[in-house]
């Protein structure tokens, strides 16, 4: 830096701030890359040489994250392990809610702690910003009455996230998006229940979390390597691309879900084996209890008929590693 300043005859950065005359447009080496003329931006205004940058001005204060307030209000939990419930109003500028709190949980109680799933419950009302519950640890439960932006549950590590619409909402939850894109990116453990649709790239690279949503956009379960995903609604194109682990269940009353799946690495079947039926039904039961989902309740009320409308999706690579076969018929076939 000193050499550069010396080349232009300046003694400090203060002397080059605002000096547009020291800049020039560099050719990118191709006509189609050099068709933008930046010269109008490089004009030096009159009196620029007399302008001095005031470094003594205070910097704009950046508000602390909501987690700072959570940690302060929940000191009895973080210090003594007391079970607590906290409530906050949020807006979409509140990002990574629960991440710093999770870090403190791990430092205090360990990653494999004996806390109850809702030992610290954080109730939020409003629209959450990006990365809600990122890396959430065991013992933390985040409940949202509202909606959330992209990256919900990124790196989820054992925590519990519940997102549902407000009680007064006139919208049909299962037909509206309630959480954004790239949900559960790289999640390793924990649960997510969302009474509404997810965006694109749902559960991408999920390797252990269990989730129930009521629909998703394109590229759902992309590169998924573990966990369980239950989708109680329409899916987008290219579902399961690169999926090498875990299990998915898609509610498909119209019978067209398989046309939207990337069948290169997947096999599909009806949910007929008792083990997999129990897994699917158990997650839907919990989804209904956590979110109050009307769609989940309707499916459970008519379970014997509705379970026949599910498509079980399993990566081909997992077939030899499954604890139970996909179908009763497969179980009845003797091993060669």
N, C-alpha and C positions, 0 to 999 in steps of 0.2 A: 504493500500500500504506500509506503514512504517513497518507493521508487516511482510509482505512478504520479504521486503528488509533485515530486521533484520535476518530472517531465513536463508538467503543465505549469510549473512555476508557482505552486501553491504550498503553503506551509501546514495547512490543516484542512480537514473536511469542511469546516465552516466556510472556507474560501471558495469551495466548489459547489456548495448547495445553491441550486437555482441557476447555475451557469449552463444554460442550454447551448451556448455557443461552443462548448467543449464537446458536444455530441455530434455525431454524423451517422447517417444511415449506412449500414453495411450490406453489400450485395449478398444474396443467398446463393448466387451462382446459376440462377435459372429465371427466364423471363416471367414464367407464371408465378414465381415466388417473389419477384421484385416489382409487381404491379401496384403495390400500395405505396403511395408517396407520403413519407413521414415528415417532410420538411416543414409543413405548417405547424408541427408540434415543437420545432427546434428554433423558433423565433425568440430572440432575446428582447425583452421589453425594456423600454427606456428607464433608466435609473436602477437597473438590476445590479450594477456594480456597487451600489450603496446599500443594498439589502444585506442585513446581518441576521443570521438565524439565531434566535434567542434560545439557548439550551437551558436556561434557568427556569423556563416555564414548566409547571408541574404536568406530569403525564396524565392522560385521561385514565381515571380509575376503572378497572374492570371488576364488575361485581363478582363476588365469590359464588361458587356453585351451590345449588340447593343442598348438596350433601353436607356442606359446612353447617348448615342449620340443622340437618338431620342428626349429625354427630353431636351437636350441642344439645339439642332437645332430648336425644336418646342416651344421655350420659349414664343413666342408671342401667341401661342394657349393656353398653360398651364397658362399663366399669365393673358391674356386679352380675351381669347375666340376667337381669330382671326382664321378664316378658313385657313388651310394650307395643303400643299402637300409636302412630303419629299420623296427622292429616295435614295436607297442604293444597293450596290452589296453585296450578302450574300453567305455563304458557310455552309456546314452542321455542323459546330461547333457553329454556331449562334443558340442558343436554347431559347425557351420561348419568342420569339420576340413579343412585345406588352404587356407583362404582367405587367411590372413595369409602363409602360405608362398608362395602364388601371387603376392601383391603384391610380395614380396621378389624372386621370380624375375623379374618384369617389370622391377623397378627395376635389377636386376643384369645381366640378359641381354637384356632387351627383349621385347616382345610377340611379335614374329616372330623368335624365336631359332632357333639351329641345334642345340638340345639334342635328344637322343634321346627318344622318347616315354616311356621309363621311366628317364630320367637320375636322377631322385630317386623311388624307389619307397617308398611308405609302406604297410606291411602292418598291418592292424588285425584284431583278434579280439574279437568280442562284438557288442553292439547299438549302433550309432551313433545319435547324436541328430540333430536336424533340420539340413538344409542341408549334408549331407555333400558335400564337393568343390565348394561354391559358388564360382563364378568361377574354377575351377581352370585354371591356365595351361599352355601347352605345356611339356613336360619333366617334369611331375608325373604320376605314376601312383599311384592309391590302390586297394589291394586289400583287400577286406573278406571275412573268413571269419565269416559271421554274418548280420546283417540291418541295415537302415537305416530311419530314420523318414522323414517327409515332406521334400519339396523337395530330393531328391538331385540334384546337378548343376545347381542353380539358377544361371542365368547362365554355365553351363559355357563356357569360352573357349579350348579347345584341349587341355585335360587329358584323361586317361584314367581312368575309374572302372570297377572290376570288383567285383561283389558276388555271392558264391556261398555256399551253406550250408556249414556245417562238414562235414568228411569223415565224421564219425561220426553225422551227422544221419540218423534213420530216415525222415524225411519225403520224399515225392516232390516234388522241387523245382518241377516245372512245375505242380503243383496247389496250391501254397502261396505266399502273398504274402511277398516278401522285401524290397521297397522300398515306401515309403508313397505318399501322394498328391502330385500336382502336381510330378512328376518332370520335370527338364529345363525348368523354367519359364524362358522367355527365353534359353535356351542359344543360343550363336552358333557354336560350333565344338567339336570334340572327339568322344570316343566314350564310350559307356556300355554295358556288358554285364552283365546281371543274370540269373542262373540261377534264375528264379522269377517270380512275377507282380508287377506294379506295381498301385498303387491307382488312385483316380479322377483324372481330368484329367491323364493321362499325356501328356507332351511338349507341354503347353499353351504356345503361343507359341514353340515351338522354331523357330529360324530358321537352323540350320546344323549341329547335332550329329547324329551317326549313332548309333543305339541298337538293341540287340536285347534284348527281354524275352520272357517266356514266357506272356504274358497280361496283360490290364489291365482296370480297371473302367470305369465310364461316362465319357463325354466324352473319350475318348482322342483325341490329336492335335488338340485343340480350338485353333482360331486358329493352327494351325501355318503358317509361311510359308517354311520351308526345311528342309534336312536330310533324313535317311532314317530311317524307323522300321520295324523288323521285329518283328512280334508272333507268336510261335510258340505261340499258344494262344487261348483264348476272349477275346473283347472284350466290353465293356459297351455299353449303349445310347448312342445319339447320337454314335457315333464319327465323327470328322472334321467336326464342326460348325464352320463358319467357316474351314475349312482352305483356304488360298489358295495354298500353295506347298509344295515338298518332295514326297516320295514315301513311300508306306506299303505294306507287304506284310503280309497277314494269313493265317496258316495256318488253313485252314478245311476240315478233312476232313468235317465234318458238313454243310457247304453252307448254313449259316444265318447267316453273318457279315453278308451284305449287308442282311439284315432289320434289323440293329442299327446300320446306318450312316445318317448324315444325307446323303441323296442330293441335296440341293438344290444343292450346289456341287461334287459329286464325280462322277467316272466310274470304273468298275471294269472290269477285264478279267483274263483269265488271263495268267500270266507266260510269254510266248511269244517275245518278241524276245531275241536273244542278249545284247544290251547289258544289258538289265534283269535277265536271268537271271544274268549274271555279277555284277552288283551285289548281288543277293540272296544268291547262293551264297557270294560272298566274305565278306559280313558274318556269315553263319551259320558258315562255316569258322573265322573269327576268334573268334566267340562260343564255339565248342566248344573252341578252343585256350586261350582266356583263363579260361573258367569250368569246363571239364570237363563241360559239360551233356550228360546222357544223351539228352535229347530232341533236341538239335541233332545229336548223333552218329548217332542212329537215322534222322533225316531225311536226313542226308548219305549214309548207307549205302545208302539206297534212293532216291537222288535223282531218277532218271528218273520214278519213279512219284509220289514225294512232291511234286515241284515243280508237278505238275498240281493239287494241293490248295491252292495259294496264290492269293489274290486280290490283284491289284495295284490300289492306290487312288491316283488322281491327281486333283488339283483341276482343274476345267474351265478355270480361268484359265491353267493351265500348259501346256495342250495345244499352243498355238502357240509356246511357248518351249522345248520339249523338244529335246534334241540328237538323240534317236532317237524314232521313233514307238513307240506302246505295243505294237503287234502287227506281225508280218511282213506281214499282209494290208494294213494301213494303209500300209506302206512301198511295197507294190506298186501302190497306186492312184496314177495320174499326177496331178500338180497341175493344177488348172484354170487 
